[in-house]
Amino acid sequence: MDAIERLRATYEREPVDRLVRREFYIWPEALERWQAEGMPTDVPRAELFGWDESASASTGMLGWCEPAFVPEIEEAVLEETPDYQVVRDIAGRTVKFFRGRRHGFMPTYLKHAVASEQDWAEEILPRLSPETPERWADLPERLARLREADAAGKRIVLGGIGGYMYLRALVGPEEICYLLIDNPALVHAMMEAWLALADAVAKRVQQAVELDEVFLAEDICYNHGLLISPDMVRAFLFPYYQELLSRIRGRQTAKRLFFQLDTDGNCTEAIELYREIGMDVMSPFEVAAGNDVVEAARAHPDLVIFGGIDKRVLAAGPEAIDAHLEHILPFMVERGGYIPTCDHGVPDDVSYANYLHYRGRMMEMDH
């Protein structure tokens, strides 16, 4: 099988010659360490680590961890000391970063973009408008790239920021909990803007190609489960997700549309919840939060699963890596519908030798 056939079969829960080989993400600091430890810089990483060729293409235009503002908010340093920087980031948040701890560490959020209805109406809503001509300036080039990918058989993925991640980015994780109770009308107005933009992007893309997948970055869980209640999810997120999926499916004639959700934290409760609206795929199953892809696979035999390789184990050495893979791969290879990747970005406490060992053992065991 080639990479495109293998990925499609994984989604459709059909037999594969081996598991898809790819990675979630590698920290830049890890790559710097690996170069110092002898990683060649003149060899493509896919060749070094045995990754498959890309078999999908993303539409873009809908953000990921931050909303897709047009015009963008430019990052600016507001305050600087020998110990920290206070920055206005691309989501309009005022953020305190300690020096040397900007990547892989939680910063301190001092203020979010939406603290009032006036902030929303005057500063943020105009940046989310589908009517802004600049938003579509590179659309012809994007559609040409997607047509080419579609003609090659690659999966076309509408990827973007999910509703909870969007609300949290605009308002803040604590503040959104209050706003859901104190001003639900504002939350619904914000979600209506989310839907309008997501649908506008989807509609323009679907004029060129059909979609294979809607993939939302949600991050709605922490180490004990959901950050807001299931009833809140049903009230404030699901109506907009269902409407978006319905509109997209209404414009399709040939392709089945898959729905994938990405969330950190313990996703056990979220799986059951999001299955109510037809979630087909979930990632990345953060092990430190209590997730186990084998347990999830047994509980949900038809769920396609990405992730679940503990980034902490990759730092622990060959014996720990071997034991971890022995727990996961024999069952998941037999079950199918699984793509093994690190459960988040590979951090810089993982040595080059350990990562090579992991990749080598993975390729010995993934078929």
Secondary structure, 3 states (H helix, E strand, C coil): CCHHHHHHHHHHCCCCCCCCCCCCCECHHHHHHHHHCCCCCCCCHHHHHCCCCCCEEECCCCCCCCCCCCCCCCCEEEEECCCEEEEECCCCCEEEEECCCCCCCCCEEEECCCCCHHHHHHHHHHHHCCCCHHHHCCHHHHHHHHHHHHHCCCEEEEEEECHHHHHHHHHCHHHHHHHHHHCHHHHHHHHHHHHHHHHHHHHHHHCCCCCCEEEEECCCEECCEECCCHHHHHHHCHHHHHHHHHHHHHCCCCCCCEEEEECCCCCHHHHHHHHHHCCCEEECCCHHHCCCHHHHHHHCCCCEEECCECHHHHCCCHHHHHHHHHHHHHHHHHHCCEECCECCCECCCCCHHHHHHHHHHHHHHCC
